[in-house]
Amino acid sequence: MINTQNFAKRLQKVIDFYGETASSFSEKIGVQRSSISHILSGRNKPSLDFVMKVLASFPEVELYWLLNGKGHFPTQEKKEIEKTITKPKFAQEIEIKPSAALSNNKSIERIVIFYKDGSFKSFEE
């Protein structure tokens, strides 16, 4: 059986390690903010679905460690490696001037949409 208080401490450690707030963490794993609050306060026990969402969003976190505190937790070294990986700029960060793109009878060859999860979709004519 899971010790709810210890699970809450490990969950808080995951949130802190990845530099998340409870709100941003809840968005990343796809649960309501209140679910995080209730688990951290010890009011609710985590469901299997909740645990699986944490593991899916943060694959470096080990299931056995999260549930029982035994095993390994990601190290600071792993976190530093992740910081050095550059992420692509997303469309909202790039200034797009439609008039400049369509001037001089130029036509659009390809449009690429980048999503926040790192995936993308390319549209070509």
C-alpha positions in Angstrom: 0.0 0.0 0.0 1.2 3.5 -0.8 2.0 5.8 2.1 0.2 9.0 1.0 2.4 11.4 2.9 5.6 10.0 1.5 4.1 9.9 -2.0 3.2 13.5 -1.7 6.8 14.4 -0.7 8.2 12.4 -3.7 5.6 14.1 -6.0 6.7 17.5 -4.6 10.3 16.5 -5.3 9.5 15.8 -8.9 7.7 19.1 -9.3 10.6 21.0 -7.8 13.2 19.1 -9.7 11.7 20.0 -13.0 11.1 23.6 -12.0 7.4 23.3 -12.3 4.6 25.0 -10.3 1.7 22.9 -9.3 -0.4 24.5 -12.0 2.2 23.9 -14.8 2.7 20.4 -13.6 -1.0 19.7 -13.7 -1.2 21.0 -17.3 1.8 18.9 -18.3 0.3 15.7 -17.0 -3.3 16.5 -18.0 -5.1 16.7 -14.7 -6.9 19.4 -12.8 -4.9 21.7 -10.5 -7.1 20.6 -7.6 -5.9 17.0 -8.1 -2.3 18.0 -7.5 -3.3 20.1 -4.5 -5.4 17.3 -2.9 -2.6 14.8 -3.3 0.1 17.1 -2.0 -2.1 17.9 1.0 -2.7 14.2 1.7 -6.5 14.6 1.2 -6.6 12.2 -1.7 -4.6 9.2 -2.7 -3.2 9.1 -6.2 -5.0 6.9 -8.7 -3.3 4.6 -11.1 -4.3 6.9 -13.9 -2.6 9.8 -12.1 0.6 7.9 -11.6 0.7 6.7 -15.2 0.2 10.3 -16.4 3.2 11.4 -14.3 5.3 8.6 -15.7 4.2 9.3 -19.3 5.1 13.0 -19.0 8.3 12.5 -17.0 9.8 9.2 -18.2 13.0 9.7 -16.2 11.0 9.2 -13.0 10.9 5.5 -12.0 7.6 3.9 -11.0 9.0 2.0 -8.1 10.7 5.2 -6.7 7.5 7.2 -7.1 5.3 4.7 -5.4 7.7 3.3 -2.7 10.7 5.6 -2.5 13.1 2.8 -3.5 15.1 3.0 -6.7 16.5 6.0 -8.4 15.4 9.5 -9.0 16.8 11.6 -11.9 20.1 13.3 -11.1 21.0 16.9 -11.4 23.4 15.8 -14.2 20.5 14.6 -16.3 18.7 17.9 -15.8 21.8 19.9 -16.9 22.0 17.8 -20.1 18.4 18.5 -20.9 19.0 22.3 -20.5 21.7 22.2 -23.1 19.4 20.8 -25.8 18.0 23.6 -27.8 14.3 23.8 -28.5 13.0 25.1 -31.8 11.3 28.5 -31.9 7.6 28.3 -32.0 5.5 30.3 -34.4 4.3 32.7 -31.7 7.9 33.7 -31.0 8.7 34.6 -34.7 7.4 37.8 -36.2 5.6 37.0 -39.4 5.0 39.7 -41.9 2.4 38.4 -44.4 2.9 41.3 -46.8 6.6 40.7 -47.1 6.1 36.9 -47.7 3.7 37.5 -50.5 5.4 40.4 -52.2 7.2 40.2 -55.5 4.8 37.4 -56.7 6.4 34.9 -54.4 4.4 31.8 -53.5 4.4 29.7 -50.4 6.2 26.4 -50.8 5.8 24.9 -47.3 4.3 25.7 -44.0 5.5 24.0 -40.8 3.6 24.2 -37.5 5.6 23.4 -34.3 3.7 22.2 -31.3 4.8 22.7 -27.7 5.4 19.0 -27.2 8.3 19.2 -29.8 6.3 17.6 -32.6 5.5 19.3 -35.8 3.3 19.1 -38.9 4.6 20.1 -42.4 2.2 21.2 -45.2 3.6 21.3 -48.7 1.9 22.1 -51.9 
